[in-house]
Amino acid sequence: MKKIVVDKNSAGQRLNKYLGRYLDLAPQSFIYKMLRKKNIKYNGCKADGSEIVSEGDIIEIYLADDTIAKFRKNLTTDNVNNNKNLIADNIDINNTDVSINDSTYNNKSPLNNIEIIYEDDDILILNKPVGVLSQKARPEDYSLNEMIVDYYNQRDNKDPLFTTSVCNRLDRNTSGIILAGMSYQGTRILSKMLKDRTLSKYYLTVVKGNIDKAATIKGFLTKKETHNQVVIYDTKEEAINAGVESPAYIETRYEPVKHGSIDDGRRSYDVTLLKVELITGKTHQIRAHLKSIGHPILGDGKYGHKDINAYMRKEFGLKHQLLHAYEIHFPDEVERLSEKLSGRVFNAELNDVFESICDGLF
């Protein structure tokens, strides 16, 4: 018989999902059969698998050790009871800008070169640099997602049944806030907020043209697979008439922050620093949407203005789009994480290139 005590990281999920992670080689049909036959008990009682497990719950598996071993991929992960808290005692979780520099973590952390904006047992908020992939594009890539997995695996209180992952994505050359779940509960809640659009996300960008008032723009997006680009249509009818079967609705809000200009020796261009709120979140949405209304982002190789990009590269060494995910607002009530995150605002500092360009242009 194997006795398991559910830890904090695993709380909040269905019993059948939890068992599916523990007996990761067993089909769900086998798990349900064991539940029906009471070979698996939950808090000493028969269960049907739909129960939501809580911290401290007891799961008893009345199977021979070799049978359990047959259905487990990793036999070295039986430390599911370890529930040590790695958060440093002197860290104030009510501070907007929180960094973890606790010696509990290995000095050779995979995130040594990544700014940690906030961390607790459930979530991790990072400031992704330009040039780092959010998730791997090829099998050999070492993306931020893999860095976070390696970082999580250095924890003493890691849950062997849980795999951490990023919950939002940024393009390789877009910098700023990345969210990751560090527990089942944290991942579920972050994913739900992103899906329900209750988590507000704001970006800073510099675009061609003089934008003098705030606006909300809407449209329909479709991927152009052959060029890794997207196309924006003003209406769904326009997209369908162009042969697009299922265009995705998009909505973007922006407001001007500062105005400036550049002169490449042949002509001058107005430029505007924008604060952008991403209402929907689709591939290349901000970049393509702003281009569609005549305001491409400076430095954008896919959707930008060729002459302006050449000038920015020469004068500022800019080799990527000036787009930075700089702020997130959590809703006033956050399920199960409310005491720590309700109503909180987190910011990611601009990188040196973006900041120096803003100093030069504005």
Secondary structure, 3 states (H helix, E strand, C coil): CEEEECCHHHCCCEHHHHHHHHCCCCCHHHHHHHHHCCCEEECCECCCCCCECCCCCEEEECCCHHHHHHCCCCCCCCCCCCCCCCCCCCCCCCCCCCCCCCCCCCCCCCCCCCEEEEECCCEEEEEECCCCCCCCCCCCCCCHHHHHHHHHHCCCCCCCCCCCEECCCCCCCCEEEEEEECCHHHHHHHHHHHHHCCCEEEEEEEEECCCCCCEEEEEEEEEEHHHCEEEEECCHHHHHHCCCCCCEEEEEEEEEEEEEEEECCCCEEEEEEEEEEECCCCCCHHHHHHHHCCCCECCCCCCCCHHHHHHHHHHHCCCCCCEEEEEEECCCCCCCCHHHHCCCEEECCCCHHHHHHHHHHC
